[in-house]
Amino acid sequence: MKSKICPCLWFDGQAEEAARFYTSVFKGSKITDISYFPDEGQEIHGREAGSVMVVAFELDGQSFTALNGGPDFKFTEAVSFQINCETQDEVDYYWEKLGEGGDPTAQQCGWVGDKFGLSWQVVPSIMDKLTTDPDKAKSARAFKAMLGMKKLDIAALQRAFDGERA
């Protein structure tokens, strides 16, 4: 079933490479369609006829479109995709896979930038519970611990929440 809302990611010639990379990282994901630039409209799109125009793909059931739109627009950290992870192994997996070849300086508080410049938030599912607990002191400790991390560490966040020393 096609998603009602489908993020469109703008690339400068790397749409197919990006879609193949993302579908290799997220299990149960797939490329669903690839369309190509026609001869028509070359004066507007400026792309070689037969080169990849759009790649439709799914990541864990969420539809995405990758468009080879040209060099005009770049990704920024203002938009990111959040991955909710149940275990530290899952956090580690997505952090390592998505971060390969990315910008290590853009990594803070669970954010990781990939090699295409797209930002991801690799977040333990327990994070909401830790930062919204009615006990404000516990939540503040967990939040402060998160601010000091690049990749989020579930055990360290829980220890901070519980008031234990690292």
Secondary structure, 3 states (H helix, E strand, C coil): CCCCCCCEEEECCCHHHHHHHHHHHCCCCEEEEEEECCCCCHHHHCCCCCCEEEEEEEECCEEEEEEECCCCCCCCCCCEEEEEECCHHHHHHHHHHHHCCCCHHHCCCCEEECCCCCEEEEEECCHHHHHCCCCHHHHHHHHHHHHCCCCCCHHHHHHHHHCCCC
